[in-house]
């Protein structure tokens, strides 16, 4: 079980590193790490938040590997958009866009032309659809089963 | 006439006070007066702040991450940053209850317009049709206020709905996105005007394109939302600073006005204030009182005063606000392009929609979202977050937002009243009740359909389901509860905004507006306040 008590700073640091690699293909700076930890101490959504069992499942499964992360995130975006996993990813994104050494990664286009951008967009949407289809086969039954289980405190 | 006591330091209060001071009157301003923090690194642009501030996350997200936007039902594309939280700070024991309305108050020096986006839109004769005066009567005051605050703009297609007054500064440099939209519109003007009843042109904004004493020209740092560091974007606290130059001006801060007291002969003799620091109450004698606390607070003070004088409980009718709808769009010609974050951040273009009969339907502000916080936009994309980040990078230069404003009119079911005083409080809690007009849905439907068509014609895509109807109260263009009336009936004011209930009371804010056009009212609040000071004193 992942709770406020069991997720210590080492666990949050590992989580932050994995999320940062997932979002921007880069290691977080010491400043980003410190801010991610601080948010878990001061923001009410992360301090003493009540976690539903499916939230816990997403937080366990997502950080498993580089393959599971986009699959779990794709599923969460559509079927659990207010899950703790999404909240943590958005928190880190907000920190990254405000921090030296990472905000630049959100500034420049990935494509070199308009046509290239449209091709990339189509490819990325197809990839997302694939991840969503795969993850739905596994996670939809899990979510339905866990709907009946009461939640726990999380920090 | 003696000393004039002004309650509130918002857009109306400071221009009313300055006009009086210029005429040699003695002015006392009573205000709560929360102060802002000074802006950091005055010469840094937006990315410079991220790179050079010691703790940029605290600056951009707040010490408690209070401006982090997490997934929520009530999505907003623009949140207020930590540097503006002082504008909305709510003192203890000043709460209200509301139904169908999300009230926003400000107790900051300069009031709500400390957080405005600088839109300056004079009312036309059509807008003023229910006012006891026309544009020609207000024009000298629009010009005077424009001289004071610095307004840039030009005479273009929007002049048909935004009359042109004196003292306009040259417009700001257009960002590439806005320039492209305007060029496409100009190439197809007749289609937009004749088929869609749509007019596009330059926004008028209270931002300097020419240097003024104590303020610098806009240098395109991209920091408008976080607070202009060089004073190019006007805020009412600047006019308050001008008031302090007059020896006959006194400012009484940390004073929340509970009510006024009358002597039984329709004359106000004093106001009761409460210090928010110590809680101590004080009676301040007044000779002439001007309420400029904003419609909600002015209404509360007025009602509490009636209750105190033993009048039967009353309610004020006719509360108005502009409904706003946010419509994000993607300019397909700019997908994959790079952008510069060092640019003017607020709206540079405005749009006017006319109904088939030629009357005003809606007014919109067009903003290129280049320097808006990214994470709220990325989080709304219907894909996983990594994909959303990559897509966002390719479409960032192409993102834009239209903020459509709709008019409102006085109705008897939109009211402000007071709960009976309890909990040992001397003043009751305001109760606000609002119901939208019955024709609102059809007007919004027509305006959104036409705006989508116009955007398509400009080469832009509006993502399906992305229109966001903001809750009533969000635009903070409140007005209408003690309207101007040429007939001396109770709970109204004369055309020069002297109360018909108390002979030495003036109401100089939006409370007196008998109609609310589909426009930002701040410029008209300032001009009307200057008009009252000129005609009544």
Interface residues (C-beta under 8 A of the other chain):
Chain A: X22 X23 X24 X31 X35 X39 X42 X43 X45 X69 X70 X73 X74 X76 X77 X78 X81 X82 X86 X87 X89 X90 X91 X93 X94 X95 X97 X98 X99 X100 X103 X104 X106 X107 X108 X109 X110 X111 X112 X113 X114 X115 X116 X117 X118 X120 X121 X124 X125 X127 X128 X131
Chain B: X47 X50 X51 X56 X57 X59 X60 X61 X63 X64 X65 X68 X69 X70 X71 X72 X333 X335 X336 X337 X338 X341 X373 X374 X375 X378 X379 X382 X383 X384 X385 X386 X387 X389 X390 X391 X392 X393 X394 X395 X396 X397
